[in-house]
């Protein structure tokens, strides 16, 4: 468990809730852009009277932190969503695939390619057979009156 402590000046200015609301109304935070470095933070709190208070890693809480042993806090969210240091620091895990799953995927791919090649060969063979011999079979092409010349004569 990491102990976090506010800057001494901030503690003095925020001794009560009323003081905090009065002293920090209009204050601004200037800090570095979102990055993946968890233990480094550079920023400044600029008060309305122009005073600048440095903010370092001891004064920030990262996403997922738990508060204990305190009655109340006053805080500000610097980055949220995918811009947090925790989200920037995380890397996409590589999906685990078992040997059986890899082999099954390979067999499915081979089977699909084999079926595709059989379909192409059958389509070409059927087209060639229909062109040269299809007209001789009246029950396949009932509108054909010239049985000798193949399918080419039916289209024309």
DOVEX-727175 format. One record per atom (N, C-alpha, C): atom name; residue number from 1; x, y negated, z negated; residue in three letters. Coordinates in nm, 3 decimals. Example, Ala and Ser with C-alpha at 12.3 -4.5 7.8 and 13.67 -1.06 7.14 Angstrom:
2
R   at     i         u         v         w    aa
R    N     1     1.319     0.569    -0.780   ala
R   CA     1     1.230     0.450    -0.780   ala
R    C     1     1.320     0.330    -0.780   ala
R    N     2     1.285     0.225    -0.708   ser
R   CA     2     1.367     0.106    -0.714   ser
R    C     2     1.290    -0.003    -0.787   ser
This chain:
156
R   at     i         u         v         w    aa
R    N     1     0.084     0.117     0.000   unk
R   CA     1     0.000     0.000     0.000   unk
R    C     1     0.090    -0.124     0.000   unk
R    N     2     0.067    -0.211     0.095   unk
R   CA     2     0.147    -0.332     0.106   unk
R    C     2     0.078    -0.446     0.034   unk
R    N     3     0.155    -0.518    -0.043   unk
R   CA     3     0.101    -0.632    -0.116   unk
R    C     3     0.107    -0.755    -0.028   unk
R    N     4    -0.003    -0.825    -0.020   unk
R   CA     4    -0.012    -0.948     0.058   unk
R    C     4    -0.034    -1.062    -0.039   unk
R    N     5     0.030    -1.172    -0.014   unk
R   CA     5     0.019    -1.288    -0.102   unk
R    C     5     0.012    -1.413    -0.016   unk
R    N     6    -0.080    -1.500    -0.048   unk
R   CA     6    -0.092    -1.625     0.025   unk
R    C     6     0.025    -1.717    -0.010   unk
R    N     7     0.051    -1.811     0.078   unk
R   CA     7     0.152    -1.913     0.055   unk
R    C     7     0.114    -1.992    -0.070   unk
R    N     8     0.212    -2.036    -0.148   unk
R   CA     8     0.187    -2.109    -0.274   unk
R    C     8     0.106    -2.237    -0.252   unk
R    N     9     0.134    -2.306    -0.143   unk
R   CA     9     0.060    -2.428    -0.113   unk
R    C     9    -0.087    -2.396    -0.084   unk
R    N    10    -0.108    -2.288    -0.010   unk
R   CA    10    -0.245    -2.247     0.022   unk
R    C    10    -0.318    -2.206    -0.105   unk
R    N    11    -0.249    -2.133    -0.195   unk
R   CA    11    -0.312    -2.095    -0.322   unk
R    C    11    -0.355    -2.217    -0.403   unk
R    N    12    -0.272    -2.317    -0.405   unk
R   CA    12    -0.303    -2.439    -0.480   unk
R    C    12    -0.422    -2.512    -0.418   unk
R    N    13    -0.424    -2.520    -0.283   unk
R   CA    13    -0.533    -2.590    -0.215   unk
R    C    13    -0.665    -2.513    -0.219   unk
R    N    14    -0.659    -2.382    -0.237   unk
R   CA    14    -0.780    -2.299    -0.235   unk
R    C    14    -0.806    -2.238    -0.373   unk
R    N    15    -0.785    -2.315    -0.479   unk
R   CA    15    -0.804    -2.262    -0.614   unk
R    C    15    -0.951    -2.227    -0.639   unk
R    N    16    -1.043    -2.298    -0.579   unk
R   CA    16    -1.186    -2.265    -0.586   unk
R    C    16    -1.243    -2.267    -0.445   unk
R    N    17    -1.363    -2.212    -0.433   unk
R   CA    17    -1.426    -2.209    -0.301   unk
R    C    17    -1.455    -2.349    -0.250   unk
R    N    18    -1.496    -2.438    -0.338   unk
R   CA    18    -1.526    -2.575    -0.297   unk
R    C    18    -1.399    -2.646    -0.248   unk
R    N    19    -1.288    -2.628    -0.322   unk
R   CA    19    -1.161    -2.688    -0.279   unk
R    C    19    -1.117    -2.634    -0.144   unk
R    N    20    -1.134    -2.502    -0.124   unk
R   CA    20    -1.092    -2.441     0.003   unk
R    C    20    -1.173    -2.498     0.119   unk
R    N    21    -1.303    -2.508     0.101   unk
R   CA    21    -1.387    -2.563     0.208   unk
R    C    21    -1.351    -2.709     0.238   unk
R    N    22    -1.322    -2.786     0.136   unk
R   CA    22    -1.288    -2.927     0.155   unk
R    C    22    -1.148    -2.943     0.216   unk
R    N    23    -1.050    -2.869     0.166   unk
R   CA    23    -0.911    -2.887     0.208   unk
R    C    23    -0.880    -2.827     0.346   unk
R    N    24    -0.952    -2.720     0.384   unk
R   CA    24    -0.920    -2.653     0.510   unk
R    C    24    -1.018    -2.685     0.622   unk
R    N    25    -1.115    -2.770     0.599   unk
R   CA    25    -1.209    -2.808     0.704   unk
R    C    25    -1.134    -2.890     0.808   unk
R    N    26    -1.126    -2.837     0.931   unk
R   CA    26    -1.054    -2.905     1.038   unk
R    C    26    -0.911    -2.858     1.054   unk
R    N    27    -0.869    -2.760     0.974   unk
R   CA    27    -0.733    -2.706     0.987   unk
R    C    27    -0.722    -2.624     1.115   unk
R    N    28    -0.600    -2.607     1.164   unk
R   CA    28    -0.577    -2.532     1.288   unk
R    C    28    -0.463    -2.434     1.268   unk
R    N    29    -0.472    -2.320     1.337   unk
R   CA    29    -0.367    -2.219     1.335   unk
R    C    29    -0.297    -2.221     1.470   unk
R    N    30    -0.166    -2.234     1.470   unk
R   CA    30    -0.085    -2.222     1.591   unk
R    C    30     0.004    -2.101     1.571   unk
R    N    31    -0.010    -2.002     1.660   unk
R   CA    31     0.070    -1.880     1.642   unk
R    C    31     0.106    -1.819     1.777   unk
R    N    32     0.190    -1.717     1.768   unk
R   CA    32     0.235    -1.646     1.888   unk
R    C    32     0.118    -1.575     1.953   unk
R    N    33     0.134    -1.540     2.079   unk
R   CA    33     0.031    -1.466     2.151   unk
R    C    33     0.022    -1.321     2.104   unk
R    N    34    -0.082    -1.251     2.146   unk
R   CA    34    -0.098    -1.111     2.105   unk
R    C    34     0.021    -1.028     2.151   unk
R    N    35     0.073    -0.944     2.062   unk
R   CA    35     0.184    -0.856     2.097   unk
R    C    35     0.177    -0.730     2.012   unk
R    N    36     0.267    -0.636     2.038   unk
R   CA    36     0.264    -0.506     1.972   unk
R    C    36     0.355    -0.497     1.850   unk
R    N    37     0.426    -0.602     1.815   unk
R   CA    37     0.519    -0.597     1.702   unk
R    C    37     0.441    -0.611     1.571   unk
R    N    38     0.427    -0.500     1.497   unk
R   CA    38     0.344    -0.498     1.377   unk
R    C    38     0.402    -0.578     1.261   unk
R    N    39     0.532    -0.579     1.247   unk
R   CA    39     0.594    -0.638     1.129   unk
R    C    39     0.657    -0.774     1.156   unk
R    N    40     0.612    -0.838     1.263   unk
R   CA    40     0.663    -0.971     1.296   unk
R    C    40     0.543    -1.059     1.332   unk
R    N    41     0.539    -1.175     1.274   unk
R   CA    41     0.434    -1.272     1.305   unk
R    C    41     0.489    -1.410     1.281   unk
R    N    42     0.473    -1.497     1.376   unk
R   CA    42     0.519    -1.634     1.363   unk
R    C    42     0.402    -1.726     1.390   unk
R    N    43     0.370    -1.808     1.292   unk
R   CA    43     0.259    -1.900     1.308   unk
R    C    43     0.264    -2.012     1.207   unk
R    N    44     0.183    -2.112     1.227   unk
R   CA    44     0.174    -2.226     1.136   unk
R    C    44     0.028    -2.262     1.115   unk
R    N    45    -0.002    -2.299     0.993   unk
R   CA    45    -0.133    -2.353     0.958   unk
R    C    45    -0.116    -2.504     0.947   unk
R    N    46    -0.184    -2.577     1.032   unk
R   CA    46    -0.175    -2.723     1.030   unk
R    C    46    -0.300    -2.778     0.961   unk
R    N    47    -0.279    -2.843     0.849   unk
R   CA    47    -0.389    -2.898     0.771   unk
R    C    47    -0.437    -3.029     0.832   unk
R    N    48    -0.559    -3.073     0.796   unk
R   CA    48    -0.611    -3.198     0.853   unk
R    C    48    -0.525    -3.320     0.821   unk
R    N    49    -0.451    -3.316     0.709   unk
R   CA    49    -0.366    -3.432     0.676   unk
R    C    49    -0.231    -3.428     0.747   unk
R    N    50    -0.208    -3.324     0.831   unk
R   CA    50    -0.085    -3.315     0.908   unk
R    C    50     0.020    -3.224     0.848   unk
R    N    51    -0.002    -3.175     0.728   unk
R   CA    51     0.095    -3.084     0.665   unk
R    C    51     0.096    -2.951     0.740   unk
R    N    52     0.216    -2.894     0.755   unk
R   CA    52     0.232    -2.768     0.827   unk
R    C    52     0.279    -2.662     0.728   unk
R    N    53     0.204    -2.551     0.722   unk
R   CA    53     0.238    -2.440     0.632   unk
R    C    53     0.271    -2.319     0.718   unk
R    N    54     0.390    -2.261     0.701   unk
R   CA    54     0.426    -2.144     0.782   unk
R    C    54     0.343    -2.021     0.741   unk
R    N    55     0.312    -1.939     0.841   unk
R   CA    55     0.240    -1.813     0.818   unk
R    C    55     0.331    -1.702     0.868   unk
R    N    56     0.360    -1.606     0.780   unk
R   CA    56     0.448    -1.494     0.818   unk
R    C    56     0.376    -1.361     0.795   unk
R    N    57     0.440    -1.247     0.822   unk
R   CA    57     0.373    -1.118     0.810   unk
R    C    57     0.319    -1.087     0.670   unk
R    N    58     0.371    -1.153     0.565   unk
R   CA    58     0.320    -1.128     0.431   unk
R    C    58     0.184    -1.192     0.409   unk
R    N    59     0.140    -1.280     0.497   unk
R   CA    59     0.011    -1.346     0.481   unk
R    C    59    -0.095    -1.294     0.578   unk
R    N    60    -0.064    -1.197     0.659   unk
R   CA    60    -0.165    -1.147     0.754   unk
R    C    60    -0.203    -1.005     0.717   unk
R    N    61    -0.325    -0.968     0.752   unk
R   CA    61    -0.374    -0.832     0.735   unk
R    C    61    -0.408    -0.778     0.872   unk
R    N    62    -0.361    -0.658     0.900   unk
R   CA    62    -0.387    -0.596     1.030   unk
R    C    62    -0.523    -0.528     1.031   unk
R    N    63    -0.571    -0.502     1.150   unk
R   CA    63    -0.699    -0.434     1.167   unk
R    C    63    -0.699    -0.302     1.090   unk
R    N    64    -0.807    -0.275     1.019   unk
R   CA    64    -0.819    -0.150     0.944   unk
R    C    64    -0.765    -0.157     0.803   unk
R    N    65    -0.712    -0.272     0.761   unk
R   CA    65    -0.660    -0.287     0.625   unk
R    C    65    -0.775    -0.291     0.525   unk
R    N    66    -0.747    -0.248     0.401   unk
R   CA    66    -0.846    -0.250     0.294   unk
R    C    66    -0.805    -0.350     0.188   unk
R    N    67    -0.902    -0.422     0.135   unk
R   CA    67    -0.877    -0.517     0.027   unk
R    C    67    -0.908    -0.451    -0.107   unk
R    N    68    -0.819    -0.471    -0.204   unk
R   CA    68    -0.840    -0.418    -0.339   unk
R    C    68    -0.792    -0.521    -0.440   unk
R    N    69    -0.845    -0.510    -0.561   unk
R   CA    69    -0.802    -0.592    -0.674   unk
R    C    69    -0.815    -0.741    -0.647   unk
R    N    70    -0.921    -0.781    -0.583   unk
R   CA    70    -0.947    -0.923    -0.561   unk
R    C    70    -1.096    -0.948    -0.564   unk
R    N    71    -1.135    -1.061    -0.615   unk
R   CA    71    -1.276    -1.094    -0.622   unk
R    C    71    -1.326    -1.158    -0.492   unk
R    N    72    -1.244    -1.241    -0.430   unk
R   CA    72    -1.283    -1.307    -0.307   unk
R    C    72    -1.159    -1.349    -0.229   unk
R    N    73    -1.179    -1.369    -0.100   unk
R   CA    73    -1.071    -1.417    -0.014   unk
R    C    73    -1.130    -1.518     0.085   unk
R    N    74    -1.045    -1.597     0.139   unk
R   CA    74    -1.080    -1.682     0.252   unk
R    C    74    -0.980    -1.645     0.361   unk
R    N    75    -1.031    -1.612     0.476   unk
R   CA    75    -0.943    -1.569     0.585   unk
R    C    75    -0.992    -1.620     0.719   unk
R    N    76    -0.911    -1.595     0.818   unk
R   CA    76    -0.945    -1.633     0.954   unk
R    C    76    -0.898    -1.520     1.046   unk
R    N    77    -0.977    -1.490     1.144   unk
R   CA    77    -0.940    -1.386     1.242   unk
R    C    77    -0.858    -1.451     1.352   unk
R    N    78    -0.737    -1.403     1.371   unk
R   CA    78    -0.650    -1.461     1.472   unk
R    C    78    -0.672    -1.392     1.607   unk
R    N    79    -0.672    -1.259     1.608   unk
R   CA    79    -0.697    -1.184     1.732   unk
R    C    79    -0.794    -1.072     1.699   unk
R    N    80    -0.880    -1.038     1.796   unk
R   CA    80    -0.977    -0.931     1.773   unk
R    C    80    -0.988    -0.844     1.898   unk
R    N    81    -1.057    -0.732     1.883   unk
R   CA    81    -1.079    -0.642     1.995   unk
R    C    81    -0.950    -0.577     2.042   unk
R    N    82    -0.926    -0.579     2.171   unk
R   CA    82    -0.807    -0.517     2.229   unk
R    C    82    -0.682    -0.604     2.214   unk
R    N    83    -0.698    -0.724     2.159   unk
R   CA    83    -0.586    -0.815     2.141   unk
R    C    83    -0.517    -0.797     2.005   unk
R    N    84    -0.565    -0.709     1.918   unk
R   CA    84    -0.504    -0.691     1.787   unk
R    C    84    -0.369    -0.623     1.800   unk
R    N    85    -0.283    -0.642     1.701   unk
R   CA    85    -0.150    -0.581     1.703   unk
R    C    85    -0.160    -0.428     1.702   unk
R    N    86    -0.256    -0.374     1.628   unk
R   CA    86    -0.272    -0.228     1.622   unk
R    C    86    -0.310    -0.173     1.759   unk
R    N    87    -0.402    -0.239     1.828   unk
R   CA    87    -0.444    -0.192     1.960   unk
R    C    87    -0.331    -0.209     2.062   unk
R    N    88    -0.256    -0.318     2.052   unk
R   CA    88    -0.144    -0.339     2.144   unk
R    C    88    -0.033    -0.237     2.119   unk
R    N    89    -0.014    -0.198     1.992   unk
R   CA    89     0.093    -0.106     1.955   unk
R    C    89     0.062     0.037     1.997   unk
R    N    90    -0.064     0.073     2.000   unk
R   CA    90    -0.102     0.211     2.033   unk
R    C    90    -0.077     0.242     2.179   unk
R    N    91    -0.041     0.364     2.207   unk
R   CA    91    -0.021     0.406     2.345   unk
R    C    91    -0.124     0.513     2.377   unk
R    N    92    -0.155     0.525     2.504   unk
R   CA    92    -0.250     0.627     2.545   unk
R    C    92    -0.187     0.764     2.532   unk
R    N    93    -0.255     0.850     2.459   unk
R   CA    93    -0.204     0.985     2.438   unk
R    C    93    -0.224     1.067     2.565   unk
R    N    94    -0.129     1.153     2.592   unk
R   CA    94    -0.137     1.239     2.708   unk
R    C    94    -0.233     1.353     2.678   unk
R    N    95    -0.322     1.382     2.770   unk
R   CA    95    -0.420     1.488     2.749   unk
R    C    95    -0.350     1.623     2.748   unk
R    N    96    -0.387     1.707     2.651   unk
R   CA    96    -0.330     1.841     2.643   unk
R    C    96    -0.414     1.937     2.727   unk
R    N    97    -0.347     2.017     2.808   unk
R   CA    97    -0.415     2.114     2.892   unk
R    C    97    -0.346     2.248     2.872   unk
R    N    98    -0.425     2.350     2.843   unk
R   CA    98    -0.366     2.482     2.819   unk
R    C    98    -0.323     2.546     2.951   unk
R    N    99    -0.242     2.650     2.940   unk
R   CA    99    -0.196     2.722     3.060   unk
R    C    99    -0.313     2.787     3.132   unk
R    N   100    -0.409     2.837     3.056   unk
R   CA   100    -0.526     2.901     3.117   unk
R    C   100    -0.608     2.798     3.194   unk
R    N   101    -0.625     2.679     3.138   unk
R   CA   101    -0.701     2.574     3.207   unk
R    C   101    -0.630     2.531     3.335   unk
R    N   102    -0.496     2.518     3.329   unk
R   CA   102    -0.420     2.482     3.449   unk
R    C   102    -0.433     2.590     3.557   unk
R    N   103    -0.422     2.717     3.515   unk
R   CA   103    -0.435     2.827     3.611   unk
R    C   103    -0.575     2.831     3.671   unk
R    N   104    -0.677     2.811     3.588   unk
R   CA   104    -0.815     2.810     3.637   unk
R    C   104    -0.836     2.697     3.737   unk
R    N   105    -0.785     2.578     3.707   unk
R   CA   105    -0.796     2.466     3.801   unk
R    C   105    -0.728     2.497     3.933   unk
R    N   106    -0.612     2.560     3.926   unk
R   CA   106    -0.540     2.597     4.048   unk
R    C   106    -0.619     2.699     4.130   unk
R    N   107    -0.678     2.800     4.064   unk
R   CA   107    -0.757     2.902     4.134   unk
R    C   107    -0.882     2.842     4.197   unk
R    N   108    -0.946     2.749     4.127   unk
R   CA   108    -1.064     2.683     4.183   unk
R    C   108    -1.026     2.602     4.307   unk
R    N   109    -0.913     2.532     4.302   unk
R   CA   109    -0.868     2.455     4.416   unk
R    C   109    -0.837     2.546     4.535   unk
R    N   110    -0.768     2.656     4.511   unk
R   CA   110    -0.736     2.752     4.619   unk
R    C   110    -0.864     2.808     4.679   unk
R    N   111    -0.961     2.845     4.593   unk
R   CA   111    -1.088     2.899     4.642   unk
R    C   111    -1.162     2.797     4.727   unk
R    N   112    -1.165     2.671     4.683   unk
R   CA   112    -1.234     2.567     4.760   unk
R    C   112    -1.166     2.544     4.896   unk
R    N   113    -1.033     2.542     4.898   unk
R   CA   113    -0.962     2.525     5.025   unk
R    C   113    -0.987     2.643     5.118   unk
R    N   114    -0.990     2.764     5.063   unk
R   CA   114    -1.018     2.883     5.143   unk
R    C   114    -1.159     2.876     5.201   unk
R    N   115    -1.257     2.837     5.121   unk
R   CA   115    -1.394     2.825     5.170   unk
R    C   115    -1.405     2.715     5.276   unk
R    N   116    -1.336     2.605     5.257   unk
R   CA   116    -1.338     2.497     5.355   unk
R    C   116    -1.279     2.544     5.488   unk
R    N   117    -1.166     2.615     5.481   unk
R   CA   117    -1.104     2.663     5.606   unk
R    C   117    -1.194     2.766     5.675   unk
R    N   118    -1.258     2.855     5.598   unk
R   CA   118    -1.352     2.951     5.659   unk
R    C   118    -1.469     2.878     5.724   unk
R    N   119    -1.519     2.774     5.661   unk
R   CA   119    -1.631     2.698     5.717   unk
R    C   119    -1.591     2.630     5.848   unk
R    N   120    -1.472     2.571     5.851   unk
R   CA   120    -1.426     2.505     5.973   unk
R    C   120    -1.408     2.607     6.086   unk
R    N   121    -1.346     2.720     6.056   unk
R   CA   121    -1.325     2.825     6.158   unk
R    C   121    -1.460     2.876     6.208   unk
R    N   122    -1.555     2.900     6.117   unk
R   CA   122    -1.687     2.950     6.157   unk
R    C   122    -1.761     2.847     6.242   unk
R    N   123    -1.750     2.718     6.206   unk
R   CA   123    -1.818     2.613     6.283   unk
R    C   123    -1.760     2.604     6.424   unk
R    N   124    -1.628     2.611     6.436   unk
R   CA   124    -1.565     2.605     6.569   unk
R    C   124    -1.603     2.728     6.651   unk
R    N   125    -1.598     2.845     6.588   unk
R   CA   125    -1.633     2.968     6.660   unk
R    C   125    -1.779     2.966     6.705   unk
R    N   126    -1.870     2.919     6.621   unk
R   CA   126    -2.011     2.912     6.657   unk
R    C   126    -2.032     2.813     6.771   unk
R    N   127    -1.962     2.700     6.767   unk
R   CA   127    -1.976     2.602     6.875   unk
R    C   127    -1.928     2.659     7.008   unk
R    N   128    -1.814     2.727     7.004   unk
R   CA   128    -1.761     2.787     7.128   unk
R    C   128    -1.855     2.896     7.179   unk
R    N   129    -1.904     2.982     7.091   unk
R   CA   129    -1.995     3.090     7.132   unk
R    C   129    -2.125     3.032     7.187   unk
R    N   130    -2.177     2.927     7.120   unk
R   CA   130    -2.302     2.866     7.166   unk
R    C   130    -2.285     2.802     7.303   unk
R    N   131    -2.172     2.741     7.327   unk
R   CA   131    -2.148     2.677     7.456   unk
R    C   131    -2.143     2.778     7.570   unk
R    N   132    -2.073     2.889     7.547   unk
R   CA   132    -2.055     2.986     7.655   unk
R    C   132    -2.164     3.093     7.659   unk
R    N   133    -2.219     3.137     7.549   unk
R   CA   133    -2.310     3.250     7.549   unk
R    C   133    -2.447     3.220     7.489   unk
R    N   134    -2.464     3.104     7.428   unk
R   CA   134    -2.589     3.074     7.357   unk
R    C   134    -2.711     3.070     7.445   unk
R    N   135    -2.698     3.023     7.568   unk
R   CA   135    -2.812     3.012     7.659   unk
R    C   135    -2.870     3.147     7.697   unk
R    N   136    -2.794     3.254     7.685   unk
R   CA   136    -2.842     3.388     7.722   unk
R    C   136    -2.939     3.444     7.619   unk
R    N   137    -2.952     3.383     7.508   unk
R   CA   137    -3.038     3.434     7.401   unk
R    C   137    -3.158     3.340     7.388   unk
R    N   138    -3.267     3.373     7.452   unk
R   CA   138    -3.385     3.288     7.458   unk
R    C   138    -3.449     3.265     7.322   unk
R    N   139    -3.434     3.360     7.231   unk
R   CA   139    -3.498     3.346     7.099   unk
R    C   139    -3.422     3.249     7.008   unk
R    N   140    -3.296     3.218     7.043   unk
R   CA   140    -3.222     3.118     6.965   unk
R    C   140    -3.254     2.979     7.018   unk
R    N   141    -3.258     2.963     7.151   unk
R   CA   141    -3.288     2.836     7.215   unk
R    C   141    -3.410     2.856     7.304   unk
R    N   142    -3.533     2.846     7.249   unk
R   CA   142    -3.654     2.880     7.326   unk
R    C   142    -3.683     2.787     7.443   unk
R    N   143    -3.632     2.663     7.443   unk
R   CA   143    -3.662     2.571     7.552   unk
R    C   143    -3.575     2.594     7.674   unk
R    N   144    -3.480     2.686     7.672   unk
R   CA   144    -3.384     2.708     7.781   unk
R    C   144    -3.449     2.793     7.890   unk
R    N   145    -3.455     2.740     8.013   unk
R   CA   145    -3.512     2.815     8.124   unk
R    C   145    -3.405     2.879     8.208   unk
R    N   146    -3.282     2.829     8.202   unk
R   CA   146    -3.173     2.882     8.280   unk
R    C   146    -3.082     2.960     8.187   unk
R    N   147    -3.093     3.092     8.185   unk
R   CA   147    -3.021     3.176     8.089   unk
R    C   147    -2.875     3.198     8.124   unk
R    N   148    -2.831     3.162     8.245   unk
R   CA   148    -2.695     3.194     8.287   unk
R    C   148    -2.593     3.087     8.250   unk
R    N   149    -2.635     2.962     8.237   unk
R   CA   149    -2.537     2.855     8.235   unk
R    C   149    -2.499     2.805     8.096   unk
R    N   150    -2.547     2.862     7.994   unk
R   CA   150    -2.506     2.821     7.859   unk
R    C   150    -2.578     2.697     7.810   unk
R    N   151    -2.534     2.644     7.701   unk
R   CA   151    -2.601     2.533     7.632   unk
R    C   151    -2.584     2.401     7.707   unk
R    N   152    -2.479     2.385     7.782   unk
R   CA   152    -2.455     2.261     7.856   unk
R    C   152    -2.570     2.227     7.950   unk
R    N   153    -2.633     2.325     8.008   unk
R   CA   153    -2.743     2.298     8.099   unk
R    C   153    -2.870     2.257     8.025   unk
R    N   154    -2.885     2.297     7.898   unk
R   CA   154    -3.004     2.261     7.823   unk
R    C   154    -3.003     2.112     7.785   unk
R    N   155    -2.885     2.057     7.759   unk
R   CA   155    -2.875     1.920     7.714   unk
R    C   155    -2.899     1.824     7.832   unk
R    N   156    -2.851     1.857     7.948   unk
R   CA   156    -2.860     1.769     8.063   unk
R    C   156    -2.996     1.763     8.124   unk
